[in-house]
Amino acid sequence: MSGKYNQANKSFSLALQLGHNSTVAIAADGRILGILSQEKIDNIKNSSSFPAPAILALLEELKIKPGEIKRVLICGDYVPVAFLSDDPRSHEGATPSILRYLLRRAKGRIVKLKIAPAYYWIRIGWLRYKNRGFSRRLDARLADLGIL
């Protein structure tokens, strides 16, 4: 982490890697100002808890107010709602559903039968359905920190 950054008319962005090894980064004008992993804060290797303490620590180190964050970027196409919890082990213990078990067993056949696009379309649709409250919950978690 670097020290205080010249903040005059800067547009700060917050990048979040949620889940396994949660990490936050802050950038301005295409320049990374600081990066901090949640595991450095809670001292749990590969912590997957929501990185609120890491966000606050990084903002404090860089002397940036939470309200100065104008953009939030989420890494990844699909982030389960469970990763918004404060449980550092939220990435563990997810039991696969019977549908997932059957689809994994059939995956080789799906590719051979050239119906992979339909398989992935159904899978992405199912993940989006399961994750339908993510944006609202993320906004609430960030609002608690004074961001956005």
PyRosetta script that sets phi, psi and omega in degrees:
from pyrosetta import init, pose_from_sequence

init()
pose = pose_from_sequence("MSGKYNQANKSFSLALQLGHNSTVAIAADGRILGILSQEKIDNIKNSSSFPAPAILALLEELKIKPGEIKRVLICGDYVPVAFLSDDPRSHEGATPSILRYLLRRAKGRIVKLKIAPAYYWIRIGWLRYKNRGFSRRLDARLADLGIL")
pose.set_psi(1, 139.5)
pose.set_omega(1, 176.5)
pose.set_phi(2, -97.1)
pose.set_psi(2, 167.7)
pose.set_omega(2, -179.1)
pose.set_phi(3, -75.7)
pose.set_psi(3, -155.8)
pose.set_omega(3, -176.7)
pose.set_phi(4, -59.6)
pose.set_psi(4, 137.7)
pose.set_omega(4, -178.7)
pose.set_phi(5, -109.0)
pose.set_psi(5, 142.2)
pose.set_omega(5, 178.3)
pose.set_phi(6, -62.7)
pose.set_psi(6, 110.0)
pose.set_omega(6, -169.2)
pose.set_phi(7, -95.0)
pose.set_psi(7, 2.7)
pose.set_omega(7, -175.6)
pose.set_phi(8, -61.4)
pose.set_psi(8, 116.9)
pose.set_omega(8, 177.2)
pose.set_phi(9, 54.5)
pose.set_psi(9, 40.0)
pose.set_omega(9, 179.2)
pose.set_phi(10, -100.2)
pose.set_psi(10, 145.7)
pose.set_omega(10, 175.2)
pose.set_phi(11, -107.0)
pose.set_psi(11, 108.7)
pose.set_omega(11, -176.0)
pose.set_phi(12, -90.5)
pose.set_psi(12, 141.7)
pose.set_omega(12, 177.1)
pose.set_phi(13, -119.7)
pose.set_psi(13, 140.6)
pose.set_omega(13, 176.6)
pose.set_phi(14, -112.1)
pose.set_psi(14, 123.3)
pose.set_omega(14, 177.2)
pose.set_phi(15, -107.0)
pose.set_psi(15, 134.1)
pose.set_omega(15, -178.7)
pose.set_phi(16, -120.6)
pose.set_psi(16, 128.2)
pose.set_omega(16, 167.8)
pose.set_phi(17, -106.0)
pose.set_psi(17, 105.7)
pose.set_omega(17, -177.8)
pose.set_phi(18, -97.7)
pose.set_psi(18, 149.9)
pose.set_omega(18, 178.6)
pose.set_phi(19, 104.0)
pose.set_psi(19, -144.9)
pose.set_omega(19, -178.3)
pose.set_phi(20, -54.0)
pose.set_psi(20, 118.6)
pose.set_omega(20, -179.6)
pose.set_phi(21, 63.2)
pose.set_psi(21, 57.8)
pose.set_omega(21, 179.9)
pose.set_phi(22, -55.7)
pose.set_psi(22, 134.2)
pose.set_omega(22, -176.3)
pose.set_phi(23, -143.1)
pose.set_psi(23, 149.4)
pose.set_omega(23, 175.5)
pose.set_phi(24, -125.3)
pose.set_psi(24, 151.3)
pose.set_omega(24, 175.9)
pose.set_phi(25, -141.6)
pose.set_psi(25, 148.8)
pose.set_omega(25, 176.0)
pose.set_phi(26, -124.5)
pose.set_psi(26, 133.9)
pose.set_omega(26, -179.3)
pose.set_phi(27, -133.0)
pose.set_psi(27, 156.7)
pose.set_omega(27, 174.1)
pose.set_phi(28, -145.1)
pose.set_psi(28, 131.0)
pose.set_omega(28, 178.0)
pose.set_phi(29, 53.8)
pose.set_psi(29, 41.8)
pose.set_omega(29, 178.0)
pose.set_phi(30, 75.5)
pose.set_psi(30, 9.6)
pose.set_omega(30, -178.7)
pose.set_phi(31, -117.6)
pose.set_psi(31, 126.5)
pose.set_omega(31, 178.8)
pose.set_phi(32, -75.5)
pose.set_psi(32, 124.8)
pose.set_omega(32, -178.3)
pose.set_phi(33, -95.2)
pose.set_psi(33, -32.2)
pose.set_omega(33, -179.4)
pose.set_phi(34, -169.6)
pose.set_psi(34, 151.8)
pose.set_omega(34, 178.4)
pose.set_phi(35, -137.0)
pose.set_psi(35, 138.9)
pose.set_omega(35, 179.1)
pose.set_phi(36, -147.5)
pose.set_psi(36, 130.2)
pose.set_omega(36, 176.7)
pose.set_phi(37, -90.6)
pose.set_psi(37, 143.9)
pose.set_omega(37, 179.4)
pose.set_phi(38, -61.2)
pose.set_psi(38, -30.2)
pose.set_omega(38, -179.1)
pose.set_phi(39, -63.3)
pose.set_psi(39, -24.2)
pose.set_omega(39, 177.1)
pose.set_phi(40, -72.9)
pose.set_psi(40, -23.7)
pose.set_omega(40, -179.3)
pose.set_phi(41, -88.5)
pose.set_psi(41, -50.3)
pose.set_omega(41, -175.7)
pose.set_phi(42, -94.5)
pose.set_psi(42, -1.2)
pose.set_omega(42, 175.3)
pose.set_phi(43, 58.8)
pose.set_psi(43, 36.2)
pose.set_omega(43, 175.6)
pose.set_phi(44, -121.5)
pose.set_psi(44, 116.8)
pose.set_omega(44, -177.1)
pose.set_phi(45, -56.8)
pose.set_psi(45, 132.9)
pose.set_omega(45, 179.2)
pose.set_phi(46, 56.8)
pose.set_psi(46, 38.0)
pose.set_omega(46, -178.5)
pose.set_phi(47, -57.3)
pose.set_psi(47, 137.7)
pose.set_omega(47, 179.2)
pose.set_phi(48, -116.7)
pose.set_psi(48, 15.5)
pose.set_omega(48, 177.5)
pose.set_phi(49, -72.9)
pose.set_psi(49, 159.6)
pose.set_omega(49, 179.2)
pose.set_phi(50, -61.4)
pose.set_psi(50, 129.8)
pose.set_omega(50, -170.4)
pose.set_phi(51, -81.9)
pose.set_psi(51, 42.5)
pose.set_omega(51, 178.9)
pose.set_phi(52, -58.0)
pose.set_psi(52, -47.0)
pose.set_omega(52, 178.5)
pose.set_phi(53, -62.6)
pose.set_psi(53, -35.1)
pose.set_omega(53, 178.1)
pose.set_phi(54, -68.5)
pose.set_psi(54, -38.6)
pose.set_omega(54, 178.1)
pose.set_phi(55, -61.6)
pose.set_psi(55, -49.0)
pose.set_omega(55, -178.6)
pose.set_phi(56, -63.9)
pose.set_psi(56, -39.7)
pose.set_omega(56, 179.3)
pose.set_phi(57, -65.4)
pose.set_psi(57, -41.8)
pose.set_omega(57, -179.8)
pose.set_phi(58, -68.1)
pose.set_psi(58, -41.4)
pose.set_omega(58, 176.5)
pose.set_phi(59, -61.2)
pose.set_psi(59, -42.2)
pose.set_omega(59, 179.2)
pose.set_phi(60, -64.5)
pose.set_psi(60, -43.5)
pose.set_omega(60, -179.9)
pose.set_phi(61, -62.1)
pose.set_psi(61, -39.4)
pose.set_omega(61, -178.1)
pose.set_phi(62, -88.5)
pose.set_psi(62, -1.1)
pose.set_omega(62, 179.6)
pose.set_phi(63, 58.8)
pose.set_psi(63, 44.4)
pose.set_omega(63, 178.3)
pose.set_phi(64, -113.7)
pose.set_psi(64, 135.4)
pose.set_omega(64, 177.0)
pose.set_phi(65, -81.2)
pose.set_psi(65, 145.3)
pose.set_omega(65, 179.8)
pose.set_phi(66, -55.0)
pose.set_psi(66, -34.6)
pose.set_omega(66, -179.2)
pose.set_phi(67, -69.2)
pose.set_psi(67, -12.7)
pose.set_omega(67, 179.8)
pose.set_phi(68, -83.5)
pose.set_psi(68, -7.7)
pose.set_omega(68, 176.5)
pose.set_phi(69, -75.5)
pose.set_psi(69, 119.9)
pose.set_omega(69, -176.9)
pose.set_phi(70, -102.6)
pose.set_psi(70, -19.3)
pose.set_omega(70, -174.6)
pose.set_phi(71, -140.6)
pose.set_psi(71, 139.8)
pose.set_omega(71, 174.6)
pose.set_phi(72, -123.7)
pose.set_psi(72, 126.5)
pose.set_omega(72, -179.8)
pose.set_phi(73, -113.0)
pose.set_psi(73, 135.3)
pose.set_omega(73, 178.4)
pose.set_phi(74, -110.2)
pose.set_psi(74, 129.3)
pose.set_omega(74, 179.4)
pose.set_phi(75, -83.5)
pose.set_psi(75, 130.5)
pose.set_omega(75, 175.4)
pose.set_phi(76, 107.2)
pose.set_psi(76, 157.4)
pose.set_omega(76, 178.9)
pose.set_phi(77, -82.5)
pose.set_psi(77, -33.5)
pose.set_omega(77, -174.6)
pose.set_phi(78, -137.1)
pose.set_psi(78, 122.1)
pose.set_omega(78, 177.6)
pose.set_phi(79, -124.8)
pose.set_psi(79, 115.5)
pose.set_omega(79, 179.9)
pose.set_phi(80, -62.7)
pose.set_psi(80, 147.6)
pose.set_omega(80, 178.7)
pose.set_phi(81, -58.5)
pose.set_psi(81, -29.4)
pose.set_omega(81, -179.6)
pose.set_phi(82, -58.0)
pose.set_psi(82, -25.4)
pose.set_omega(82, -178.3)
pose.set_phi(83, -75.3)
pose.set_psi(83, -3.9)
pose.set_omega(83, 175.1)
pose.set_phi(84, -89.8)
pose.set_psi(84, 1.0)
pose.set_omega(84, -179.5)
pose.set_phi(85, -83.5)
pose.set_psi(85, 168.5)
pose.set_omega(85, 178.0)
pose.set_phi(86, -91.0)
pose.set_psi(86, 7.3)
pose.set_omega(86, 179.7)
pose.set_phi(87, -80.3)
pose.set_psi(87, 117.6)
pose.set_omega(87, -178.0)
pose.set_phi(88, -68.1)
pose.set_psi(88, -9.5)
pose.set_omega(88, 179.6)
pose.set_phi(89, -114.4)
pose.set_psi(89, 28.5)
pose.set_omega(89, -175.6)
pose.set_phi(90, -65.8)
pose.set_psi(90, -16.1)
pose.set_omega(90, 179.2)
pose.set_phi(91, -83.9)
pose.set_psi(91, -7.9)
pose.set_omega(91, -178.7)
pose.set_phi(92, -98.8)
pose.set_psi(92, 159.2)
pose.set_omega(92, 169.0)
pose.set_phi(93, 79.4)
pose.set_psi(93, 7.8)
pose.set_omega(93, 177.5)
pose.set_phi(94, -74.9)
pose.set_psi(94, 116.7)
pose.set_omega(94, 179.9)
pose.set_phi(95, -86.0)
pose.set_psi(95, 127.7)
pose.set_omega(95, -179.8)
pose.set_phi(96, -67.0)
pose.set_psi(96, 142.4)
pose.set_omega(96, 178.5)
pose.set_phi(97, -74.6)
pose.set_psi(97, 166.3)
pose.set_omega(97, 178.9)
pose.set_phi(98, -63.9)
pose.set_psi(98, -35.6)
pose.set_omega(98, 178.1)
pose.set_phi(99, -62.5)
pose.set_psi(99, -44.7)
pose.set_omega(99, 179.3)
pose.set_phi(100, -63.4)
pose.set_psi(100, -41.1)
pose.set_omega(100, 178.4)
pose.set_phi(101, -60.0)
pose.set_psi(101, -47.4)
pose.set_omega(101, -179.0)
pose.set_phi(102, -65.7)
pose.set_psi(102, -40.2)
pose.set_omega(102, 179.7)
pose.set_phi(103, -66.8)
pose.set_psi(103, -37.5)
pose.set_omega(103, 177.4)
pose.set_phi(104, -64.7)
pose.set_psi(104, -39.4)
pose.set_omega(104, 178.9)
pose.set_phi(105, -66.5)
pose.set_psi(105, -32.2)
pose.set_omega(105, -176.5)
pose.set_phi(106, -92.5)
pose.set_psi(106, -2.5)
pose.set_omega(106, -172.2)
pose.set_phi(107, -56.7)
pose.set_psi(107, -44.7)
pose.set_omega(107, 178.9)
pose.set_phi(108, -60.1)
pose.set_psi(108, -40.8)
pose.set_omega(108, 179.1)
pose.set_phi(109, -68.6)
pose.set_psi(109, -36.7)
pose.set_omega(109, -179.9)
pose.set_phi(110, -61.2)
pose.set_psi(110, -43.9)
pose.set_omega(110, -179.9)
pose.set_phi(111, -65.5)
pose.set_psi(111, -42.5)
pose.set_omega(111, -179.3)
pose.set_phi(112, -66.0)
pose.set_psi(112, -32.0)
pose.set_omega(112, -179.2)
pose.set_phi(113, -85.6)
pose.set_psi(113, -0.4)
pose.set_omega(113, 178.4)
pose.set_phi(114, 61.2)
pose.set_psi(114, 34.3)
pose.set_omega(114, 174.2)
pose.set_phi(115, -111.8)
pose.set_psi(115, 20.8)
pose.set_omega(115, -179.8)
pose.set_phi(116, -58.1)
pose.set_psi(116, -41.4)
pose.set_omega(116, 179.2)
pose.set_phi(117, -58.2)
pose.set_psi(117, -39.9)
pose.set_omega(117, 178.3)
pose.set_phi(118, -66.7)
pose.set_psi(118, -40.5)
pose.set_omega(118, 178.1)
pose.set_phi(119, -59.1)
pose.set_psi(119, -48.9)
pose.set_omega(119, -178.0)
pose.set_phi(120, -69.8)
pose.set_psi(120, -33.6)
pose.set_omega(120, 176.3)
pose.set_phi(121, -62.9)
pose.set_psi(121, -44.7)
pose.set_omega(121, 178.0)
pose.set_phi(122, -65.2)
pose.set_psi(122, -42.7)
pose.set_omega(122, -178.3)
pose.set_phi(123, -64.3)
pose.set_psi(123, -46.6)
pose.set_omega(123, 179.1)
pose.set_phi(124, -64.0)
pose.set_psi(124, -39.7)
pose.set_omega(124, 176.6)
pose.set_phi(125, -60.6)
pose.set_psi(125, -42.5)
pose.set_omega(125, 178.7)
pose.set_phi(126, -65.2)
pose.set_psi(126, -42.8)
pose.set_omega(126, 179.6)
pose.set_phi(127, -64.8)
pose.set_psi(127, -40.1)
pose.set_omega(127, 177.9)
pose.set_phi(128, -64.9)
pose.set_psi(128, -39.1)
pose.set_omega(128, 177.8)
pose.set_phi(129, -62.5)
pose.set_psi(129, -46.4)
pose.set_omega(129, 179.9)
pose.set_phi(130, -63.9)
pose.set_psi(130, -27.2)
pose.set_omega(130, -172.4)
pose.set_phi(131, -103.1)
pose.set_psi(131, 17.3)
pose.set_omega(131, -169.9)
pose.set_phi(132, -62.4)
pose.set_psi(132, -21.5)
pose.set_omega(132, -179.3)
pose.set_phi(133, -98.1)
pose.set_psi(133, 8.5)
pose.set_omega(133, -173.0)
pose.set_phi(134, -62.6)
pose.set_psi(134, -49.6)
pose.set_omega(134, -176.3)
pose.set_phi(135, -60.1)
pose.set_psi(135, -44.1)
pose.set_omega(135, -179.9)
pose.set_phi(136, -63.2)
pose.set_psi(136, -43.5)
pose.set_omega(136, -179.6)
pose.set_phi(137, -69.6)
pose.set_psi(137, -37.4)
pose.set_omega(137, 177.2)
pose.set_phi(138, -65.0)
pose.set_psi(138, -44.3)
pose.set_omega(138, 177.5)
pose.set_phi(139, -57.8)
pose.set_psi(139, -40.4)
pose.set_omega(139, 179.4)
pose.set_phi(140, -65.6)
pose.set_psi(140, -41.9)
pose.set_omega(140, 179.1)
pose.set_phi(141, -64.1)
pose.set_psi(141, -41.4)
pose.set_omega(141, 179.1)
pose.set_phi(142, -70.0)
pose.set_psi(142, -35.8)
pose.set_omega(142, 177.9)
pose.set_phi(143, -64.0)
pose.set_psi(143, -35.2)
pose.set_omega(143, 176.6)
pose.set_phi(144, -60.8)
pose.set_psi(144, -28.1)
pose.set_omega(144, 179.7)
pose.set_phi(145, -91.1)
pose.set_psi(145, -5.6)
pose.set_omega(145, -179.3)
pose.set_phi(146, 87.2)
pose.set_psi(146, 15.0)
pose.set_omega(146, -179.7)
pose.set_phi(147, -99.9)
pose.set_psi(147, 132.9)
pose.set_omega(147, -179.4)
pose.set_phi(148, 63.6)
pose.dump_pdb("model.pdb")
